[in-house]
Amino acid sequence: MRLQERLQSLFPDSSGRRRKRWLADGRVRVNGEVVRRGDVAVGAEDRVELGRPSRALPEPLRLVHQDEDVLVIDKPAGLLTIATETERTRTAYRLLRDWAHAQGHGRIFIVHRLDRETSGLLVFARSSAAKETLQAQFEARTPERIYVARVEGVVRAADGELTSRLVQDRALRVRVGAGRGSKPAITRYRVLERYRDATLLELALVTGRRGQLRVQLAALGHPIVGDRAYGSRRNPFGRVCLHAARLGFVHPGGARVVFESPVPEEFRGA
């Protein structure tokens, strides 16, 4: 008998896809040794075991919180939230979905997203009902969404509000603009630290338009460090210095929850 046939006889309710995932994840042992090929021959006397799944998230994701309704993760800069036409496999959603499947946790649902260049907190739902509950909050703009950015130049005002209208052109580039198709964008900011040629800002989203923070800060004359697409003149850290540091919302269970992610060390200092 082949190993894949033995697994089917031991776990008749499992699908062929799930059994392949068990093998790929190294969960299957024959006589105490991990075996990843389903066509390996096994005898009646051979002991076949299914080990526990690994609880660690795949690199480079970091697990912040999980329960029956939600998963909150820390996404690094440079990783897409969901697939695009040019990148379909290496995304935060795909990594998390495959991990959850290997754990036997069922489906994962996208609630919101971060730009590829932005790091920080993302929440995913673990059921369609939780997804609808959370997405309704994001559409109503009720979640607390706090970002931290290192921007070029010294911002003089200790705090303020950025109000503009944003439009997306045919090349899908977002810019400040009025007229048909433009949408209002509001961001509140306050200065955390000032340096000789840069400022660390805390940014609170009132609206949540695509590219809102990057566009508005560039229009203010203080583009985010490393954001060459919106006018930054230098990229000393090899990334756009924008981080989703705080995320608060009403949990599908009814209680308000808040999660925080530390500001990357490179954002601070001269």
N, C-alpha and C positions, 0 to 999 in steps of 0.2 A: 504494500500500500504506500502511496505517496503521502508526504506530510500534509499537503493541502486537502487530501481526502480524509486523513485522520482528523484534521481540524474541523472539517465539515460534520463528521460523525460525532465529535465531542461537543460542538456548538451548532446544532442544526438550525437555530434561529438566526445565525449570523449570515451576512451577505458575503459574496465572493470578494467584493471590494473591501469590506471591513477586514476579512482574513488576510488579504494582501497587505493592508496597512499594518496589521499586527506584525507580520513578517518584516516589513520594511523598517518598522520602529524597534526591532530587536526584542519584541515581547515574547517570542516563541522560543522555548528551550526543549531540546531533545537530550535526555539523560544529563541534564544540567548545563548543556552547552547551547549558546544562542545560535539559531539557524534562521537564515533569512530567505532561503529558497524553498518554494513550495513543492518542487519536483523531486526533493530528496526522498529516498526510499526509507521507510521506517517499518520495523517488525512489530509483531504483537507484543513482544517483551520490552520494547523501547518505551520509556516514560516521556510523554509529551505534556508540557505545562505551558500555561499562558501567564506571564508575569504581569505585575502591576504596571500601569502606564507611568511615564515620567511626568512629574508635575511642573517641571521647569518649562517656561516658555522658550521657544526657539530664539536664538540670537537673531537680531539685536533688540528684540522686544523685552520690556520689563513689566511684570505683572504688579499692578498697584492694588487691585481689589477684585474679588470674584464672589458671587453668590448665585442663587438659583435664577436670578433675573438679569443680572448685568455682569459685564467684564470691563474693568478699567485698566488701560495699559499706558505705558510711557513709550511713545514712538520717537525714534531718533531722527535727526535731520537727514535728508537724502533718501528717505523711504516713502513711496507713495502710500496713501491710505487705501485706495482701490485701484483697479486696473484701468489702463488707458489703451489706446490703439497701439502704442509702441511698447508698452510694458504690461504684460498680463499675469505674470507669475509671481515676481518678487514684490509683494505688497503687504502692508500690515494686515489687511483683511485675509489674504490667502494664507499667510503664515499662521494667523490665529485660527482660521477655519480648519486647517489641516491638523493643528495641535488639538483643538477641541474634538475633532472627529476621532483622533487616535486615543483620546481619553474616554471616548464613548459619551461625550457631553451633548451630542446633538448639534443643531444648527446654530450659526452665529449670524446676527443681523446688523447691518450698518445703520448707525443713527446720524452721525455727522462726519465731517472729515477735516483734516489739516492739509495744507499745502505740502508738497514733497519737501520743500526747504525748511519747513517749520517743525520743531520738535515739541514734545510734551504730551499732554493728557488727551486720551480718546476714550469714549465709552461705546461699547457694543452691547446690543441686547441679545438675550438668549432665548427669546420667544417672540412670535409675531405680536402678541399682546403687549409685551414690554416695549417692543420697537414702536408701536403706535403711541403708547403713552409718552415715551421720551421724545419722539419726533414732534408730537403736538406741542411740547414745551419749547423746543428749539424754534418751531415756526412762530410761536407766540413771543419769542425772545425773552423768556423768563429765566433760563439757566444763567448762573454766574460764570462768566468766562473772562478770566484775567490772564493777560500775557505780559511778558517782560521782554524788552528789546534794548539792544545797544545800538544807538543811532549816531550818525556822524554829526560833529559840531556840538556846541554847548547850547542847550535849550534854556533860555533865560527864565521864562515863566515857570513858577513852581508847580502849577497845574493848569488845566484848561480843557476845552472841549473842541474836537475837530468835527465840523459839520460840512458835508459836501454831497454832491450827487455823482454817482459812478455809472459808467457806461462800458459795455464790452463790445469791442470792434469785431470785424469779420475774422481777424486773426486770433480771436479769443483773448486779446490783451485787454486788461481792465485799466481804465484811466478816468480822471476827473472830467466830467462833461455833463451838459444839460441837454434838454430836448427829449425827443421820443426814445423810450427804452431806458432812460436813466432812472436810477433808484437812489433814494436817500441813504446816506451812511453817517452814523454817529459813533464817535469814539471819545471816551474820557481818558485823560492821562494825568499822571503826576510824576515828578522827578524823584527818583530814588537816590541817585548819585551823579555827580558831575566830575568829569575828568578834563584834562587839558584840551583834548580835541574830540571828546565823545561824551554821551550822556546815557545813563541807564534809566529807562522809563518803565513805569507800570501802566498798562493799557487795559481799560475795561470796555468790552464791546457792548454797545447799546443795540446796534444792528449787527448782523453777521454776514455781510456781503463777501463774495469771493474776492480775495486780494485786498480787502478793505484797509488793513493796517499798513501794508506795504505801500499802497497808492497814496493814502492820506499823509503818511510821514514823509514820503518823497515830495508831495505837494507843499508840505510845511517847510521844506528846505533842509530836512534832517532825515535822509534816507537811512534805512537800516544797514548797519555795517555788513558788508558781504553781499548785499542785494544789488548786483550789477545790473540786473534787468530793470531796476527802478532808480538808477543813478548813483549808486555807491561807487566811490572811486578806489576802494581798496577792499581786500578780502584776506585779512591777516590770519583768520582762523579756519579758512577753507569751508565756510558755511555761512548761511544767512543767520544773523544773530537775533532770532525770534523764537520764543519758547512759550508754550501754553502751560502756565504755572499753577493755575487754580481752576477747578471745575466744580460747580455746585448745581444740584438739581433735586427735584422731588423724586425719590426712588419709587418704582412701580408699587412697592409695598406701602407707600404713603408717607414715609419719613423723609425729611430733607437731609441730604448727604453732601459732604464737601470733600474733595480730594485735592492734594497738593503735590507738586513735583518741584524739586530743588532747581534753582536757577543754575545753568551751566557755569562752571568756574571761569571759563574764558570770557564771559560777559563782563566780569568785574575787573577793576584795576586799570592802571594807566596803560 
